[in-house]
Amino acid sequence: MSAINIKQRKKLSDGKYLLERIDFEKQNGRTGRSEAQHREVYFRPDAVSVLLADRGRRSFLLTRQLRLPVYLHGEHGGYLLEACAGVIDEGEAPEDAVVRETLEETGYEPVNLRKIGCMYVSPAFCMERIHLFLAEIDLRHKKQEGGGLAAEGEEIEPVVISYEEARQMLQAGTICDIKTMALLQHFMLQQDV
């Protein structure tokens, strides 16, 4: 692996999260020469995502909400079917973020929480990693309203799909959110679904 020497960092935007242009030099492994390069890096904090399964009903609880980039692509009316997810608050453990986000978005409290890994969302430009979890819920026992935080403009619709529907949707390419695809595929590889 080639060593990297950061030369300059320039703030491009500091809206909700920081966007920087980073100039660096990296030795080319093929030629041995040092090359100047630059990248724009978005400093979005780490997040969590959890696949919620009601094993007794052989069903998953997913969420549907407006995602502006999906709308701008002209796909799915802008609404994406995905596993429950959210940003980890400063100083918060990923496991605590999963419980908080699940209650906020769905109204259910996850149990038997199990971390299965951590993945980069888009490592070419974004610092965000997502901690992936599996958890169980009982669809008969909702703890609170759910639907997301109104103060953040969230309008989250819970969607229950059977294990078989999830498998068919994966095969058909209907589920196109990467974290949800990874979680469902992991679950199906580990279970007799």
Summary of the structure (lengths in Angstrom):
residues: 193
radius of gyration: 19.4
end to end distance: 41.4
largest distance: 63.4
contacts: 557
relative contact order: 0.18
helix: 26%
strand: 41%
